[in-house]
């Protein structure tokens, strides 16, 4: 049985961690890396992945997705090909469902893979 992606995000480029993300963090949680999406950002912390999604014409309505690393069961990464294949892809299988993350050209898939591995596999 094939699983449908319940969420899909495209990360455009690595960026500085937005300063206002600190209000979302719990004690002991620190932001590790951030990526720009088309309208907002995705932030890796030492505990979870936070995706901020601005909505509407003005972008004033913001939806926050929070994915604790403990809910990720498995992941796969696929680097971009050489000819007419510009996006790398990451797939996450979680307790909540299947999530697909596309990485545009210039985003280091192996660094992204290491972020997930360090979050999930460290002691």
N, C-alpha and C positions, 0 to 999 in steps of 0.2 A: 504494500500500500504506500503510495507516494504521499509525502507530507507537503502541505502548502506553506509558503512563507507567510507568517502572520504580520511580520514587520520587515521592511526593507529600507535601508539607508544608504546614501552615497556620501562617502567622505572625499573631499576635494583636495585638501592639503593639510599638513601639520601646521598648527598655529600655537601662539602662546596661550596658556591656561587663562580663561577669562577671570578677572578678579571677583566678579559677583558670584562665582560658583561657590565661594567659601560659605555663603549662607545656606547652602544645601548640604554641607558636610557635617557628619556626626563627630563627636570627640574621638581623636585618634585616626581619623580619616584624612588622607592628604591626596591632592591631585598630582598625578604622575605625568600625564601627557594629554594633549587636546588636539582635535582635528576639526577643521571647518567643514560644515555641511553646506548645502546650497543656501540655506537661510539662517543657520545658527551653528551649533557646535556639538561635538561629542567629547566627553571628558572621561579619561581613565583615571580612577583613583586606586588606592591600594585595596579597596573593598568591593567596588562595583563599576559598571559602565553607566554614565549618565548621558542621555541624549536630550538636548533642548531643541524643540521643534516650534518655531514661530509660525503662526497660522493667520489666515485672513489677509486682507489687502494691506493693512497697516503693520502687521506683525506684532501687534500689542498683545494678542492672545498667544500664550506660550504653553505648550504641553511638554511635560517633563517625563521621560521614560527612565526608570532606574532598574538596572539589571544586576542583581547581586551575583558575584562570580560563583557563589555556592549553588546557584540554580543551573549552571551550565554543565551539561552531561558530556558533551563531545563537541569538537569543532574541526573544521577543515579549512585549509587555505589553498588558493589556486592563483599562481602568478599569471600576469598577462602574457599572452602569446606575442609573437613578433609581427604578424601581418594582420592588420584590421581587427586586432583584439587588444584594446587599450586599457581595459579595466581588469584589475585583480579582484578576486572575490574571497570573502570569508563567510562561512556558514556556521551558525551556532545552533546546536540542538539543546533546548532548555526545558525545564519543567513547564514553562508557559507555552512552549511551541517552538517553531522553527524560525530563525531570524537570519536574514541575508544582509551582508554589508558589502557594498561595492566600493573599491578603492580606485580612484582615478589615477591616471598616469602621474608619476611623481611621488605618490605615497608609497613608502617602503613597506612592502607586504611582509618581509621577514622581521622588521622591527615591530610591526603590528602583531605578528604571530608570537614574537617573544614577549610582548606585553601581556597577551592572554596566557601564555605558558607560565610566566612568572607569577601572575595573579592566581592561577589555579593549582600549580604544582609545587609551589614553595612550601617548605615545612611549616 
